[in-house]
């Protein structure tokens, strides 16, 4: 439990800034909690990598997390691995059962996708939605229950189901946050680490609040019944933290340090400015401590804020670099089912910048796409192409060079721009284009409001007419890019949510074709 903050007088200026580093201050308590949860989530990810250990890692994570949120933390690393080992057998058995349930749900959704949503019976759809939600909520709740109580496996599933029903609203909101974080990680893949750190820490905290509130209520109402059970599984806090140093620290360690540091041996410096006096006083405090206490003191006072400041700096630098590169880049291209030579890459990037008269600090790119497919069966695997399609819609690429056997999989105005908006169509013939023609099924979906064009207000206004979405490359252009001559290739400009000015697109077409 953290020591409550008690200040006799208000601090201002440098004194206030220095005093907020004290481990008993509200700010430091918050920073320590956040830092502990970040480290805990990293441990969870590492220990979940074998997949089969997910259950044990999830259980250990919430065993430690609930202690951190309660203010009872006696460490992070050692308690995590002790809980991981202690609950490994039962957590793994439960996780294997949940894997089977998740596999069944996956197969059901794949069948619905194959059969068509409209062709699936309503009772079946309602049943699979309900079953999916129940399994998701029970997965969230059952492992923290393992961390808190010792029960038989059958009782655990019953308790998790009851918990999910009682706390349905907060749990469903947290589940929505989880789904949203996954979508955000896919949608903005370049920001995955930062999004994960923020979302996982937030989700862990709110779940702990829900668990602690319900567990406390349950234990209060059934105190006599659970007393013996709690005593049989409760872990000695001092023994649980042997050899481990938490970023927030244990109450026992804080008290010992405070007793040593409050002894009238260290006199506060009076010479120099406030910053130099603070540094000199801290040095004197450290001289009083042995090596172990120095490590505890530094970890409790300075490590949490240092970790968070470093994370903030990384985020700012990362974001700033990303914004700068995006601002400096004129065009960014990708390849689907094709490969070019280095000379071809230079022709499409450096050659274009030089021809267009762009300043030296401007850049262009043409990179291999993250996913490359050769057959229709591979395209049918929606899970593989989700991230790639998201990167197209979010504007990762400005244009794509696509081989003829892949063009039909992306050639819609959801992904590729109608070339009427950037080209003088009189300079080209109909045979130069690949046209998108909306099918009857797509027209029906659009009429019902399911079109991405309607949702984002993008694409061709007159969708009934064939839309030219890709321009066929000439033999001369293919040779300059170093493409395999036995195939036909197309150039298409992506249709992101935030459209860029079309002048660069038109320039690029003029550079390649000599006309636009």
C-alpha positions as CSV (number, residue, x, y, z in Angstrom):
1,X,0.0,0.0,0.0
2,X,1.4,3.4,-0.9
3,X,2.0,6.0,1.8
4,X,-0.6,8.8,1.7
5,X,0.8,12.2,0.6
6,X,0.9,14.7,3.4
7,X,2.4,18.1,2.7
8,X,2.6,20.8,5.4
9,X,2.9,23.7,3.1
10,X,2.3,24.4,-0.6
11,X,5.4,24.2,-2.8
12,X,6.1,26.5,-5.7
13,X,8.5,26.7,-8.6
14,X,11.5,24.4,-8.6
15,X,10.7,23.1,-5.1
16,X,7.3,21.8,-6.2
17,X,8.9,20.2,-9.3
18,X,11.5,18.5,-7.1
19,X,9.1,17.3,-4.5
20,X,6.8,15.7,-7.0
21,X,9.5,13.0,-7.3
22,X,8.8,11.8,-3.8
23,X,7.3,8.3,-3.9
24,X,4.5,9.3,-1.5
25,X,3.2,12.1,-3.8
26,X,0.0,11.6,-5.8
27,X,1.9,12.3,-9.1
28,X,4.6,9.8,-8.3
29,X,2.1,7.2,-7.2
30,X,0.3,7.6,-10.6
31,X,3.5,7.4,-12.6
32,X,4.7,4.4,-10.6
33,X,1.4,2.6,-11.3
34,X,1.6,3.3,-15.0
35,X,5.2,2.2,-15.2
36,X,4.5,-1.0,-13.3
37,X,1.5,-1.8,-15.6
38,X,3.7,-1.2,-18.7
39,X,6.4,-3.6,-17.5
40,X,3.7,-6.1,-16.6
41,X,2.1,-6.0,-20.0
42,X,5.5,-6.5,-21.7
43,X,6.1,-9.6,-19.4
44,X,2.6,-10.8,-20.4
45,X,3.4,-10.5,-24.2
46,X,6.8,-12.3,-23.8
47,X,5.3,-15.1,-21.8
48,X,2.3,-15.5,-24.2
49,X,4.4,-15.9,-27.4
50,X,4.3,-19.7,-27.2
51,X,0.5,-19.3,-27.4
52,X,-0.1,-22.4,-25.2
53,X,1.1,-20.4,-22.2
54,X,-1.4,-17.5,-22.8
55,X,-3.7,-18.7,-20.0
56,X,-1.0,-18.8,-17.4
57,X,0.5,-15.5,-18.5
58,X,-2.9,-13.8,-18.4
59,X,-3.7,-15.2,-15.0
60,X,-0.3,-14.1,-13.6
61,X,-0.7,-10.7,-15.2
62,X,-3.9,-9.9,-13.3
63,X,-2.7,-11.4,-10.1
64,X,0.0,-8.8,-10.1
65,X,-2.1,-6.0,-11.7
66,X,-4.8,-6.2,-9.1
67,X,-2.1,-5.8,-6.3
68,X,-0.7,-2.8,-8.2
69,X,-4.1,-1.1,-8.5
70,X,-4.9,-1.8,-4.9
71,X,-1.6,-0.3,-3.8
72,X,-0.4,-3.6,-2.3
73,X,2.3,-4.2,-4.9
74,X,5.4,-6.0,-3.6
75,X,7.1,-6.3,-6.9
76,X,6.3,-7.1,-10.5
77,X,8.8,-9.5,-12.0
78,X,9.2,-12.1,-9.3
79,X,5.5,-12.2,-8.2
80,X,4.5,-12.5,-11.9
81,X,6.6,-15.6,-12.5
82,X,5.6,-17.1,-9.1
83,X,2.0,-16.7,-10.1
84,X,2.7,-18.0,-13.6
85,X,4.2,-21.2,-12.2
86,X,1.7,-21.6,-9.4
87,X,-1.4,-21.4,-11.7
88,X,0.2,-22.9,-14.9
89,X,-1.5,-26.3,-14.8
90,X,-5.0,-25.1,-14.3
91,X,-4.7,-21.9,-16.4
92,X,-3.3,-24.0,-19.3
93,X,-6.2,-26.6,-19.0
94,X,-8.7,-23.8,-19.1
95,X,-7.0,-22.1,-22.0
96,X,-7.1,-25.3,-24.1
97,X,-10.8,-25.5,-23.5
98,X,-11.2,-21.9,-24.6
99,X,-9.1,-22.5,-27.7
100,X,-11.6,-25.2,-28.7
101,X,-14.5,-22.8,-28.3
102,X,-12.7,-20.0,-30.2
103,X,-11.9,-22.5,-33.0
104,X,-15.6,-23.4,-33.3
105,X,-16.6,-19.8,-33.4
106,X,-14.0,-19.1,-36.1
107,X,-15.3,-22.0,-38.2
108,X,-18.9,-20.7,-37.8
109,X,-18.0,-17.2,-38.9
110,X,-16.0,-18.5,-41.9
111,X,-19.1,-20.6,-42.9
112,X,-21.3,-17.5,-42.6
113,X,-18.8,-15.6,-44.7
114,X,-18.8,-18.3,-47.3
115,X,-22.6,-18.8,-47.3
116,X,-23.4,-15.1,-47.2
117,X,-24.9,-13.1,-44.4
118,X,-28.2,-12.7,-46.2
119,X,-28.4,-16.4,-46.9
120,X,-27.9,-17.5,-43.2
121,X,-30.8,-18.2,-41.0
122,X,-31.6,-15.5,-38.4
123,X,-31.6,-17.9,-35.4
124,X,-28.2,-19.2,-36.4
125,X,-26.8,-15.6,-36.7
126,X,-28.2,-14.6,-33.3
127,X,-26.8,-17.8,-31.8
128,X,-23.3,-17.4,-33.1
129,X,-23.2,-13.7,-32.1
130,X,-24.4,-14.5,-28.5
131,X,-22.0,-17.4,-28.3
132,X,-19.1,-15.2,-29.5
133,X,-19.8,-12.6,-26.9
134,X,-20.2,-15.1,-24.1
135,X,-16.8,-16.8,-24.9
136,X,-15.1,-13.4,-25.2
137,X,-16.4,-12.2,-21.8
138,X,-15.6,-15.5,-20.1
139,X,-12.0,-15.4,-21.6
140,X,-11.6,-12.0,-20.0
141,X,-13.0,-13.0,-16.6
142,X,-11.9,-16.6,-16.0
143,X,-8.2,-16.1,-15.7
144,X,-8.3,-13.2,-13.2
145,X,-10.7,-15.5,-11.2
146,X,-7.9,-18.2,-11.2
147,X,-5.5,-15.6,-10.0
148,X,-7.7,-14.6,-7.1
149,X,-9.3,-17.9,-6.0
150,X,-8.5,-21.6,-5.8
151,X,-11.4,-23.5,-7.4
152,X,-12.2,-26.6,-9.4
153,X,-12.2,-26.0,-13.2
154,X,-15.9,-26.6,-13.5
155,X,-16.6,-24.0,-10.7
156,X,-14.3,-21.5,-12.5
157,X,-16.4,-21.6,-15.6
158,X,-19.6,-21.2,-13.6
159,X,-18.1,-18.3,-11.7
160,X,-16.8,-16.6,-14.9
161,X,-20.2,-16.9,-16.5
162,X,-22.0,-15.4,-13.4
163,X,-19.3,-12.6,-13.3
164,X,-19.9,-11.9,-17.0
165,X,-23.6,-11.6,-16.5
166,X,-23.4,-9.4,-13.4
167,X,-20.8,-7.0,-14.9
168,X,-22.1,-7.3,-18.5
169,X,-22.2,-3.6,-19.3
170,X,-18.7,-2.6,-18.1
171,X,-17.2,-5.8,-19.5
172,X,-18.8,-5.3,-22.9
173,X,-17.5,-1.7,-23.0
174,X,-14.0,-2.9,-22.2
175,X,-14.4,-5.6,-24.9
176,X,-15.3,-2.9,-27.4
177,X,-12.2,-1.0,-26.3
178,X,-10.1,-4.2,-26.9
179,X,-11.6,-4.6,-30.4
180,X,-11.1,-0.9,-31.1
181,X,-7.4,-1.2,-30.1
182,X,-6.9,-4.2,-32.4
183,X,-8.5,-2.3,-35.3
184,X,-6.3,0.7,-34.5
185,X,-3.1,-1.4,-34.5
186,X,-4.1,-2.8,-37.9
187,X,-5.2,0.5,-39.3
188,X,-2.1,2.4,-38.1
189,X,0.4,-0.4,-38.2
190,X,3.4,2.0,-38.1
191,X,2.2,3.1,-34.6
192,X,1.6,-0.4,-33.3
193,X,4.0,-0.3,-30.3
194,X,2.7,3.0,-29.0
195,X,-1.0,2.1,-29.5
196,X,-0.4,-1.3,-27.8
197,X,1.3,0.3,-24.8
198,X,-1.4,2.9,-24.3
199,X,-4.4,0.6,-24.9
200,X,-3.1,-2.4,-23.0
201,X,-2.2,-0.3,-19.9
202,X,-5.7,1.4,-20.0
203,X,-7.6,-1.8,-20.5
204,X,-5.6,-3.6,-17.7
205,X,-6.3,-0.8,-15.3
206,X,-10.1,-0.6,-16.0
207,X,-10.4,-4.4,-15.9
208,X,-8.7,-4.5,-12.5
209,X,-11.1,-1.8,-11.2
210,X,-14.0,-4.0,-12.3
211,X,-12.5,-7.2,-10.8
212,X,-11.5,-5.6,-7.5
213,X,-14.9,-4.0,-7.0
214,X,-16.8,-7.3,-7.6
215,X,-14.3,-9.5,-5.7
216,X,-14.5,-7.1,-2.7
217,X,-18.3,-7.2,-2.8
218,X,-18.3,-11.0,-3.0
219,X,-15.8,-11.4,-0.2
220,X,-17.7,-9.0,2.0
221,X,-21.0,-10.8,1.5
222,X,-19.5,-14.2,2.0
223,X,-16.6,-13.4,4.4
224,X,-17.2,-16.3,6.7
225,X,-17.5,-18.8,3.9
226,X,-14.4,-17.7,2.1
227,X,-12.2,-17.1,5.1
228,X,-10.7,-20.6,5.2
229,X,-10.2,-20.6,1.4
230,X,-8.5,-17.3,1.4
231,X,-6.1,-18.3,4.2
232,X,-5.2,-21.5,2.3
233,X,-4.2,-19.7,-0.9
234,X,-3.0,-16.3,0.4
235,X,0.6,-15.6,-0.4
236,X,3.0,-14.0,2.1
237,X,3.7,-10.6,0.7
238,X,7.2,-10.4,2.1
239,X,8.1,-13.9,0.7
240,X,6.4,-13.1,-2.6
241,X,8.7,-10.1,-3.3
242,X,12.1,-11.6,-2.2
243,X,14.8,-10.4,-4.6
244,X,12.5,-8.3,-6.6
245,X,12.3,-4.5,-6.9
246,X,9.1,-2.9,-8.1
247,X,9.1,0.4,-9.9
248,X,6.5,1.6,-7.4
249,X,8.1,-0.2,-4.5
250,X,6.7,-2.0,-1.4
251,X,5.3,-0.3,1.6
252,X,7.9,-2.0,3.8
253,X,10.8,-0.8,1.7
254,X,9.5,2.7,1.5
255,X,9.1,2.9,5.3
256,X,12.6,1.7,5.9
257,X,14.0,4.2,3.4
258,X,12.0,7.0,4.9
259,X,13.3,6.2,8.4
260,X,16.9,6.3,7.2
261,X,16.5,9.4,5.1
262,X,14.6,11.3,7.8
263,X,17.4,10.8,10.3
264,X,19.1,14.1,11.1
265,X,22.4,13.1,9.5
266,X,21.8,14.7,6.2
267,X,21.7,18.5,6.3
268,X,20.0,20.3,3.5
269,X,22.3,22.4,1.4
270,X,21.9,26.2,1.6
271,X,24.5,27.3,-1.1
272,X,23.8,27.6,-4.8
273,X,20.5,27.7,-6.6
274,X,17.6,25.3,-5.8
275,X,18.6,22.8,-8.5
276,X,22.2,22.5,-7.3
277,X,21.1,22.3,-3.7
278,X,18.7,19.5,-4.5
279,X,21.4,17.5,-6.3
280,X,23.9,18.0,-3.4
281,X,21.3,16.9,-0.9
282,X,20.4,13.8,-2.9
283,X,24.1,12.8,-3.1
284,X,24.3,13.0,0.6
285,X,21.2,10.8,1.0
286,X,22.7,8.2,-1.3
287,X,26.0,8.1,0.7
288,X,24.0,6.9,3.8
289,X,22.6,3.9,1.9
290,X,24.1,0.6,1.2
291,X,24.1,-0.8,-2.4
292,X,20.7,-2.6,-2.1
293,X,19.0,0.5,-0.5
294,X,20.5,2.7,-3.2
295,X,19.0,0.5,-5.9
296,X,15.6,0.5,-4.1
297,X,15.8,4.3,-3.7
298,X,16.7,5.0,-7.3
299,X,14.0,2.6,-8.5
300,X,11.3,4.2,-6.4
301,X,12.2,7.8,-6.8
302,X,13.5,8.1,-10.4
303,X,13.0,5.0,-12.5
304,X,9.2,5.4,-13.1
305,X,9.4,9.0,-14.2
306,X,12.5,8.2,-16.3
307,X,10.7,5.3,-18.1
308,X,7.7,7.5,-18.8
309,X,9.8,10.5,-20.0
310,X,11.7,8.2,-22.3
311,X,8.5,6.8,-23.7
312,X,7.2,10.3,-24.2
313,X,10.4,11.3,-26.0
314,X,10.3,8.2,-28.2
315,X,6.7,9.0,-29.1
316,X,7.4,12.6,-29.9
317,X,10.5,11.7,-32.0
318,X,8.7,8.9,-33.7
319,X,5.6,11.0,-34.5
320,X,7.7,14.0,-35.6
321,X,9.8,11.8,-37.9
322,X,6.7,10.2,-39.3
323,X,5.1,13.6,-40.0
324,X,8.3,15.0,-41.5
325,X,8.7,12.1,-43.8
326,X,5.1,12.2,-44.9
327,X,5.4,16.0,-45.5
328,X,8.6,15.6,-47.5
329,X,7.3,12.6,-49.6
330,X,5.8,13.6,-52.9
331,X,4.6,10.1,-53.9
332,X,4.7,6.7,-52.3
333,X,4.1,3.7,-54.4
334,X,3.7,-0.1,-53.9
335,X,3.8,-3.2,-56.0
336,X,1.4,-6.1,-56.2
337,X,2.5,-9.4,-57.7
338,X,5.4,-7.8,-59.5
339,X,9.1,-6.9,-58.9
340,X,11.2,-4.2,-60.4
341,X,15.0,-3.6,-60.7
342,X,16.9,-1.1,-58.7
343,X,17.3,1.0,-61.9
344,X,13.5,0.8,-62.3
345,X,13.0,2.0,-58.7
346,X,15.4,4.9,-59.3
347,X,13.5,5.7,-62.5
348,X,10.1,5.9,-60.7
349,X,11.5,7.9,-57.7
350,X,14.7,9.9,-58.2
351,X,14.0,10.3,-61.9
352,X,10.5,11.6,-61.3
353,X,11.7,14.1,-58.7
354,X,14.4,15.4,-61.0
355,X,12.0,15.6,-64.0
356,X,9.3,17.3,-61.9
357,X,11.7,20.0,-60.5
358,X,11.1,19.1,-56.9
359,X,13.4,20.5,-54.2
360,X,16.3,18.3,-53.0
361,X,14.7,17.6,-49.6
362,X,11.6,16.1,-51.2
363,X,11.4,12.3,-51.5
364,X,9.5,9.5,-53.3
365,X,9.3,5.8,-52.8
366,X,8.3,2.6,-54.6
367,X,8.4,-0.4,-52.4
368,X,7.2,-4.0,-52.6
369,X,3.8,-4.5,-51.1
370,X,3.5,-6.2,-47.7
371,X,1.3,-8.9,-49.3
372,X,1.8,-10.5,-52.8
373,X,-0.7,-13.0,-54.2
374,X,-0.6,-15.2,-57.2
375,X,-3.9,-17.2,-57.1
376,X,-7.5,-16.6,-56.4
377,X,-7.5,-19.0,-53.5
378,X,-4.9,-17.0,-51.7
379,X,-6.9,-13.8,-52.3
380,X,-9.9,-15.6,-50.7
381,X,-8.0,-15.7,-47.4
382,X,-9.4,-12.4,-46.0
383,X,-7.3,-12.6,-42.8
384,X,-4.0,-12.2,-44.8
385,X,-5.0,-9.1,-46.8
386,X,-6.9,-7.1,-44.1
387,X,-3.8,-5.1,-43.1
388,X,-2.8,-4.5,-46.7
389,X,-6.2,-3.2,-47.7
390,X,-6.3,-1.0,-44.6
391,X,-2.9,0.5,-45.6
392,X,-4.4,1.4,-49.0
393,X,-7.5,3.1,-47.6
394,X,-5.5,5.0,-44.9
395,X,-3.1,6.4,-47.5
396,X,0.1,4.5,-46.9
397,X,0.4,4.3,-50.7
398,X,-0.4,7.0,-53.3
399,X,-0.3,4.6,-56.2
400,X,0.1,0.9,-57.0
401,X,1.7,-0.9,-59.9
402,X,-0.4,-4.1,-60.2
403,X,0.0,-7.2,-62.3
404,X,-3.0,-8.2,-64.5
405,X,-3.8,-11.3,-62.4
406,X,-4.3,-9.2,-59.3
407,X,-5.9,-6.1,-60.6
408,X,-9.5,-7.4,-60.3
409,X,-9.1,-8.0,-56.5
410,X,-8.6,-4.3,-55.8
411,X,-10.1,-2.5,-58.8
412,X,-13.0,-0.8,-57.1
413,X,-13.5,2.8,-56.3
414,X,-13.2,1.9,-52.6
415,X,-9.5,1.4,-53.2
416,X,-8.5,2.9,-56.5
417,X,-9.4,6.4,-57.7
418,X,-11.6,7.1,-60.7
419,X,-9.0,8.4,-63.2
420,X,-11.6,10.7,-64.8
421,X,-10.7,13.1,-62.0
422,X,-7.0,13.4,-62.8
423,X,-6.5,12.6,-66.5
424,X,-7.6,14.1,-69.8
425,X,-9.4,11.0,-71.1
426,X,-9.2,12.3,-74.7
427,X,-5.4,11.5,-74.6
428,X,-6.0,7.8,-74.1
429,X,-8.2,5.1,-75.6
430,X,-10.6,2.8,-73.9
431,X,-8.2,-0.1,-74.3
432,X,-5.7,1.7,-72.1
433,X,-7.8,1.4,-69.0
434,X,-9.1,-1.2,-66.6
435,X,-12.7,-0.5,-65.8
436,X,-14.6,-1.1,-62.6
437,X,-18.2,-2.1,-63.1
438,X,-20.4,-2.5,-60.1
439,X,-22.1,-5.9,-59.8
440,X,-25.8,-6.4,-58.9
441,X,-24.8,-7.6,-55.4
442,X,-22.6,-4.5,-54.9
443,X,-25.4,-2.3,-56.0
444,X,-27.8,-4.0,-53.5
445,X,-25.3,-3.4,-50.7
446,X,-24.8,0.2,-51.7
447,X,-28.6,0.7,-51.7
448,X,-28.7,-0.6,-48.2
449,X,-25.9,1.8,-47.1
450,X,-23.1,-0.7,-46.8
451,X,-20.9,0.9,-49.4
452,X,-17.5,2.2,-48.2
453,X,-18.0,5.0,-50.7
454,X,-21.2,6.1,-48.9
455,X,-19.6,5.8,-45.4
456,X,-16.5,7.8,-46.3
457,X,-18.0,10.0,-49.1
458,X,-15.4,8.9,-51.6
459,X,-15.3,7.4,-55.0
460,X,-17.3,7.9,-58.2
461,X,-20.5,9.9,-58.0
462,X,-22.1,7.9,-60.8
463,X,-21.4,4.4,-59.8
464,X,-23.6,2.8,-62.5
465,X,-21.2,3.8,-65.2
466,X,-17.9,1.9,-65.7
467,X,-15.1,3.7,-63.9
468,X,-11.5,3.7,-65.2
469,X,-9.5,2.8,-62.1
470,X,-6.2,1.7,-63.6
471,X,-4.0,2.7,-66.6
472,X,-2.2,0.0,-68.6
473,X,1.6,0.4,-68.7
474,X,3.3,0.5,-72.1
475,X,6.1,-1.8,-73.1
476,X,8.5,1.1,-72.9
477,X,7.5,1.9,-69.3
478,X,7.7,-1.8,-68.3
479,X,11.3,-1.9,-69.7
480,X,12.3,1.2,-67.8
481,X,10.9,-0.2,-64.6
482,X,12.5,-3.6,-65.2
483,X,9.2,-5.5,-65.1
484,X,8.8,-9.0,-66.5
485,X,7.6,-8.5,-70.1
486,X,5.4,-11.6,-70.3
487,X,2.8,-10.0,-68.1
488,X,0.6,-6.9,-68.4
489,X,0.8,-4.3,-65.7
490,X,-1.5,-1.4,-64.6
491,X,-0.9,1.9,-62.7
492,X,-3.6,2.8,-60.2
493,X,-3.9,5.7,-57.7
494,X,-5.2,4.8,-54.3
495,X,-8.4,6.3,-52.9
496,X,-7.5,7.1,-49.2
497,X,-9.9,8.7,-46.7
498,X,-8.0,12.0,-46.9
499,X,-7.4,12.7,-50.6
500,X,-4.1,14.5,-51.5
501,X,-4.0,17.1,-54.3
502,X,-4.1,15.6,-57.7
503,X,-1.3,17.6,-59.2
504,X,1.4,15.1,-58.3
505,X,-0.7,12.3,-59.6
506,X,-1.1,14.0,-62.9
507,X,2.6,14.9,-63.1
508,X,3.5,11.2,-62.5
509,X,1.3,10.0,-65.3
510,X,2.8,12.7,-67.6
511,X,6.3,11.6,-66.6
512,X,5.6,8.0,-67.4
513,X,3.4,8.3,-70.5
514,X,4.5,11.7,-71.9
515,X,0.9,12.8,-71.6
516,X,-1.8,13.1,-69.0
